[in-house]
Amino acid sequence: MGIDRVLQVSYVYALPFGRGKAFGGGMPRVLDTIFGGWATNGVWRVSGGRPLNMTTYDGTSLPTYGPQRPNIVGTAHRNHAKGWINNYFTNPQVFVLPPLYALGNAPRSYGAVRTPYNFTTDLSVLKVFPLERLHKGASIEFRLEASNAFNHPTFGQPATDVDDPLFGQITYTSSLPRQGQFRLKVTF
């Protein structure tokens, strides 16, 4: 089946701008209120593709075995050329229909060719405005958040029903487009 590979990096970073910081350390309080004290955080995630489950479109469901699987007569290869979304396999002819009511020799999960990799980035910037003069421990936090901040598409898996007219085509994305939100949090 293969090993799933995931790299995930999370961070929080206080930007070095404002009073007492590396940049603008002597700026007036009014400017520091606007430009100082910002922080950013994010989660970057890259994961390898998942194994494919090859089946037949019009196949017969077999008792205790589930859907009918195809026969594999060679090693399938992923298409890395332009247009791979519409033609995911370079040699789709290696998948053939088995005889009626036969199981087929394809494994339940076929790891020689995997789904496309996944890359997502969630980012945010925030600033806390202290309101100590009004109430002890009071503050307002302003935050701007973006899920899938770079609007990178994550493609779904190709159609894996061997006798389906869409076999080898990717017809959907498995991630949402960029979504952003503003958040204001009052602590008192």
C-alpha positions as CSV (number, residue, x, y, z in Angstrom):
1,M,0.0,0.0,0.0
2,G,2.8,2.4,0.7
3,I,3.4,5.0,3.4
4,D,1.4,8.2,3.7
5,R,3.8,11.2,3.8
6,V,2.7,14.3,5.6
7,L,4.7,17.5,6.4
8,Q,3.0,20.0,8.6
9,V,4.5,23.2,9.9
10,S,2.8,25.4,12.5
11,Y,4.2,28.7,13.8
12,V,3.4,31.8,15.7
13,Y,5.6,34.9,15.1
14,A,5.5,38.3,16.7
15,L,6.4,40.9,14.0
16,P,9.3,43.1,15.1
17,F,7.6,46.4,14.6
18,G,6.7,48.9,17.3
19,R,7.9,50.4,20.6
20,G,10.7,48.4,22.1
21,K,11.1,46.2,18.9
22,A,13.8,46.0,16.3
23,F,12.0,48.3,13.9
24,G,10.4,51.5,15.0
25,G,11.5,51.1,18.6
26,G,11.1,54.8,19.3
27,M,7.9,55.5,17.5
28,P,5.2,57.6,19.1
29,R,2.4,55.8,21.0
30,V,-0.2,56.7,18.5
31,L,1.7,55.1,15.7
32,D,2.6,52.1,17.9
33,T,-1.1,51.6,18.5
34,I,-1.6,51.2,14.8
35,F,1.6,49.6,13.5
36,G,3.1,47.9,16.5
37,G,2.4,44.6,18.3
38,W,1.2,42.6,15.3
39,A,1.7,38.8,15.2
40,T,1.2,36.2,12.5
41,N,0.6,32.5,12.7
42,G,0.0,29.7,10.2
43,V,-0.3,26.1,9.4
44,W,1.4,24.8,6.2
45,R,0.5,21.2,5.2
46,V,1.8,19.1,2.4
47,S,0.7,15.4,2.1
48,G,1.4,12.8,-0.5
49,G,-1.4,11.1,-2.5
50,R,-3.5,8.2,-1.3
51,P,-3.6,4.8,-2.9
52,L,-6.4,4.3,-5.5
53,N,-9.3,1.8,-5.2
54,M,-9.8,0.4,-8.7
55,T,-13.3,-1.0,-9.5
56,T,-15.6,-1.6,-12.4
57,Y,-18.4,0.7,-13.3
58,D,-20.9,-1.9,-14.5
59,G,-19.3,-4.8,-12.5
60,T,-21.2,-7.2,-10.4
61,S,-21.0,-6.8,-6.6
62,L,-19.7,-10.1,-5.2
63,P,-21.0,-11.5,-1.9
64,T,-18.5,-10.8,0.9
65,Y,-16.0,-9.2,-1.5
66,G,-17.7,-6.0,-2.3
67,P,-17.5,-4.4,-5.8
68,Q,-15.9,-6.2,-8.7
69,R,-12.3,-5.2,-9.3
70,P,-10.5,-5.2,-12.6
71,N,-7.5,-7.3,-13.7
72,I,-4.2,-5.5,-13.9
73,V,-2.0,-6.7,-16.8
74,G,1.0,-4.3,-16.3
75,T,2.2,-1.5,-14.1
76,A,0.2,1.7,-14.3
77,H,2.0,5.0,-14.5
78,R,0.8,8.5,-13.6
79,N,0.7,11.1,-16.4
80,H,3.0,14.1,-15.4
81,A,2.5,15.9,-18.7
82,K,0.2,18.8,-19.3
83,G,-3.4,17.7,-19.3
84,W,-3.0,15.1,-16.5
85,I,-6.4,16.2,-15.1
86,N,-8.2,14.7,-18.1
87,N,-5.8,11.8,-18.6
88,Y,-4.4,10.7,-15.2
89,F,-2.9,7.4,-16.4
90,T,-0.2,7.3,-19.2
91,N,-1.2,3.7,-19.9
92,P,-4.9,3.1,-18.9
93,Q,-5.0,-0.1,-21.0
94,V,-3.3,-2.0,-18.1
95,F,-6.7,-2.1,-16.4
96,V,-9.0,-4.6,-18.1
97,L,-12.4,-6.0,-17.2
98,P,-12.4,-9.5,-15.6
99,P,-14.9,-12.1,-16.7
100,L,-18.4,-11.7,-15.3
101,Y,-18.6,-12.7,-11.6
102,A,-14.8,-13.0,-11.3
103,L,-13.0,-11.0,-8.7
104,G,-10.1,-9.6,-10.7
105,N,-6.5,-9.4,-9.6
106,A,-6.4,-5.7,-8.6
107,P,-5.8,-5.2,-4.9
108,R,-8.3,-3.2,-2.9
109,S,-5.9,-0.3,-2.7
110,Y,-3.5,0.2,-5.6
111,G,-0.4,2.2,-4.4
112,A,1.6,2.1,-7.7
113,V,-0.3,5.2,-8.7
114,R,-1.7,7.6,-6.1
115,T,-4.0,10.5,-5.9
116,P,-2.6,14.0,-6.4
117,Y,-0.7,15.5,-3.5
118,N,-2.4,18.0,-1.2
119,F,-1.0,21.4,-0.3
120,T,-2.9,23.8,2.0
121,T,-1.9,26.9,3.9
122,D,-4.0,28.6,6.6
123,L,-2.7,32.0,7.7
124,S,-3.7,34.8,10.1
125,V,-2.5,38.1,11.4
126,L,-3.6,39.5,14.7
127,K,-3.2,42.4,17.1
128,V,-4.2,42.8,20.7
129,F,-5.2,46.2,21.9
130,P,-4.9,46.4,25.7
131,L,-7.6,48.3,27.5
132,E,-6.0,48.3,31.0
133,R,-7.1,51.9,31.6
134,L,-10.7,50.9,31.3
135,H,-10.6,47.6,33.2
136,K,-7.9,45.4,34.5
137,G,-7.1,42.5,32.0
138,A,-9.4,44.0,29.4
139,S,-8.4,43.9,25.7
140,I,-9.7,43.8,22.2
141,E,-8.1,41.3,19.7
142,F,-8.4,41.9,16.0
143,R,-7.7,39.0,13.7
144,L,-7.7,38.4,10.0
145,E,-7.8,34.7,9.0
146,A,-7.6,32.9,5.7
147,S,-8.1,29.2,5.0
148,N,-6.4,28.0,1.9
149,A,-4.7,31.4,1.8
150,F,-3.0,30.9,-1.5
151,N,-6.1,29.5,-3.1
152,H,-4.2,26.4,-4.2
153,P,-6.5,23.8,-5.7
154,T,-6.4,20.3,-4.2
155,F,-7.6,17.9,-6.9
156,G,-9.7,14.9,-6.0
157,Q,-9.0,11.4,-7.2
158,P,-9.4,10.3,-10.8
159,A,-12.4,8.2,-11.7
160,T,-11.3,4.6,-11.0
161,D,-14.1,2.6,-12.5
162,V,-12.3,1.0,-15.4
163,D,-15.3,0.8,-17.7
164,D,-16.6,4.3,-16.9
165,P,-16.4,6.8,-19.8
166,L,-14.7,9.2,-17.3
167,F,-12.0,6.7,-16.3
168,G,-8.8,8.5,-15.4
169,Q,-10.4,12.0,-15.3
170,I,-10.4,14.2,-12.3
171,T,-13.8,16.0,-12.1
172,Y,-13.6,17.8,-8.7
173,T,-11.4,19.5,-6.2
174,S,-11.3,18.2,-2.6
175,S,-10.6,21.6,-1.0
176,L,-12.6,24.7,-0.7
177,P,-11.4,27.9,-2.4
178,R,-9.9,30.6,-0.2
179,Q,-12.1,31.7,2.6
180,G,-11.3,34.7,4.8
181,Q,-12.8,36.2,7.9
182,F,-12.4,39.1,10.3
183,R,-12.7,38.5,14.0
184,L,-13.0,40.9,16.9
185,K,-12.7,39.5,20.4
186,V,-13.4,41.5,23.5
187,T,-11.9,40.3,26.8
188,F,-12.9,42.0,30.1
